[in-house]
Amino acid sequence: FQPRPGALEILYAKQPEVVVSGPAGTGKSRAGLEKLFLALQKYAGARALLCRKTRVSLTQSGLVTWEDKVVPEGHAILVGPVRANRRSYLFPNGSELVIGGLDKPGRIMSTEFDLIYVQEAIELDENDWESLSTRLRNGVMPYQQLMGDTNPDRPTHWLKKRCDENRARIIHSRHEDNPLFWSVKTDDWTPQGRAYIDKLDALTGARKERLRYGRWVGSEGTIFEYDPRIHRIPKRELPQDWERIWVVDFGYTNPFVWHQWAIDPDGRMILEKQIYLSGVLVEDIAKMILEATKDDPRPTRLICDHDAEDRATLERHLEIGTEPAVKAVSRGIQLTKSRFQVAGDGKPRIMFMEGSLIHEPDEDLIEAKKPTDTEQEFDGYIWDPKAKKGEQPLKKDDHGADTTRYGVMAIDEPTAPATPSTAPVDRYAALRRPN
């Protein structure tokens, strides 16, 4: 590991709060993990925390880099449970790296640390961040620090405002800091770097500004005013007597999107579960749906995109009748926008549960710099600049937004449902093992 300028800033920063801001692929997480390893090696008895919003997301991201690239092969701390079951890494000098997620904060919030590193800090709310800061009182290291890395977002995000108000130091990480992408010998992109940058250059709007250039910018012409502070709710079990509906937007090359919406007694829609996957057959998606919903109430409706063959396949495997989505774009957008507005009770009429994705994020979509769930689409779901303003949304990365619109139309302007299958329904037949 040979740190470039941005990585060196991360390694030497000693401020109480540090935010490492930069596009994907700059090497910021590698530098943060190297700092953890060096600090725990240097300061005997120190304790650090590596965390994300959810513990499971660390297994396929931060811990892979930690074990495969940061910790030397054969090091004593690698002895023990596999990544998915890891709770900590114990160093020979008595130092410890604790692994955790804020979805299960009990152990984290009852422990004292010298150094806390939050990966994907953009997933946290400010209360999460400030709660973590109260755990920095172990006192073994000469400084105590809360550090988080993040891709840039809108300029009004609380992380950016915290840095603007000098309550946290911001360190900017650039693609040139990644030796896999930039050669100091040739002063140019490596072949791998050029291919990566070409992908980013193909992006448009705010996503390009953020992921290519690392700028904190807002989106112009955004259709749905999605704000995580308002529209996102913590993951929890919802009452069994609330109505559920399923909504599907078919795809293979483009993502297949499935939503399970829960409808509360006031008519509020809550996205409880979702699938957002490319390259998966309809019958395999159906098995995932059955497994994920085997303990949930039966849906009252299954609204689908209009593809007749895919609808027939889904009906056959789920043994549930479908009805075609109402695709009146303008009316659907109006009704959906209305639900995003805060109502008289101080809450919007549509909300999205944290951790609703029932699978790991699609690696192909990550590689292509595409959204990996419905909520990630909203920032780029804008009016088509080539059409008359407010007339037509831009047809790009809109699969989850369309599915959301279909669901709203089904609730707010219901049509006569399709005739359900007359055959006896056994939703879980596909899950049973043969005798």
Buried (B, 14 or more C-beta within 10 A) or exposed (E): BEBBEBBEBBBEBEEBBBBBBBBBBBBBBBBBBBBBBEBBBEBEBBBBBBBBBBBEBBBEBBBEBBBEEBBEEEBEBEEEEEBEEBEBBBBEEEBBBBBBBBBEBEEBEEBBBBBBBBBBBBBBBEEBBEBBBEBBEBEBBEEBBBBBBBBBBBEEBBBBBBBEEEEBBBBBBBBBBBBEBBBEEEEEBBEEBEEBBEBBEEBBBBBBBBBBBBBBBEBEBBBBEBBBEBBBBEEEEBEEEBBBBBBBBBBBEBBBBBBBBBBBEEEBBBBBBBBBBBBBEBEEBBBBBBEBBEEBBEBEBBBBBEBEEBBEBBBEBBBBBBBBBBEEEEBBBEBBBBBBEEEEEEBBBBBBBBBBBBEBBBEBBBEBBBBBBBBBBBBBBBBBEEEEEEEBBBEBBBBBBBBBBBBBBBBBEEEEBBEBBEEEEEBEEBEEEEE
